[in-house]
Amino acid sequence: MKLQPGQTFRWQRISEREIRVSIETSSKAGPLSVLGYAQKLLKRPARRTASWMQELRAGEK
C-alpha cells in the first residue's frame, strides 16, 4: 500500500459492521503551509494576537 509515516487516513462508516479506510490525498500546499516560509522571509519574530489587536484598535480612534 506504500504507506508513509505521517500520512492521514479517512475513516468512513459504510454500515454497522463495515468501515472503509482510505489515505487522505489532500495537498499540503494550502495557504497555511507557507506561514513558516513567510516568517523566514520577514526575519522578525512572530507577533502575538494581543499585539495585533492593540495596533488595530489604536487605528479606530
C-alpha positions in Angstrom: 0.0 0.0 0.0 3.1 2.3 0.1 2.1 3.8 3.5 4.4 6.5 4.8 4.8 7.9 8.4 2.7 11.0 8.9 0.0 10.1 6.3 -3.6 11.0 7.2 -6.4 8.4 6.9 -10.0 9.0 6.3 -12.4 6.6 8.1 -15.9 6.2 6.5 -18.6 4.2 8.1 -20.3 2.0 5.5 -22.6 0.0 7.7 -22.9 -1.3 11.3 -20.2 -3.8 10.5 -18.1 -2.2 7.8 -15.7 0.7 7.7 -13.7 2.0 4.8 -10.2 3.4 5.4 -8.6 5.4 2.7 -5.4 7.6 2.5 -6.1 11.3 2.6 -4.7 12.8 -0.5 -5.2 16.5 0.2 -2.4 18.7 -0.9 -0.3 20.4 1.8 0.2 23.4 -0.5 -2.6 25.4 1.0 -2.3 28.9 2.3 -1.4 27.9 5.8 1.5 25.8 4.6 3.5 28.9 3.7 3.4 30.6 7.1 6.7 29.2 8.3 8.4 30.1 5.0 6.9 33.7 5.1 8.3 34.2 8.7 11.7 33.3 7.5 11.5 36.0 4.7 10.3 38.6 7.2 13.2 37.9 9.6 11.3 39.2 12.6 9.7 37.4 15.5 6.1 36.4 15.3 3.6 38.8 16.9 1.1 37.8 19.5 -2.6 38.3 18.9 -2.8 40.9 21.7 -0.1 43.0 19.9 -2.1 42.9 16.6 -5.3 43.8 18.4 -3.7 46.7 20.2 -2.4 48.1 16.9 -5.8 47.7 15.1 -7.7 49.3 18.0 -5.4 52.2 18.0 -6.3 52.9 14.4 -10.0 53.1 15.3 -9.7 56.2 17.5 
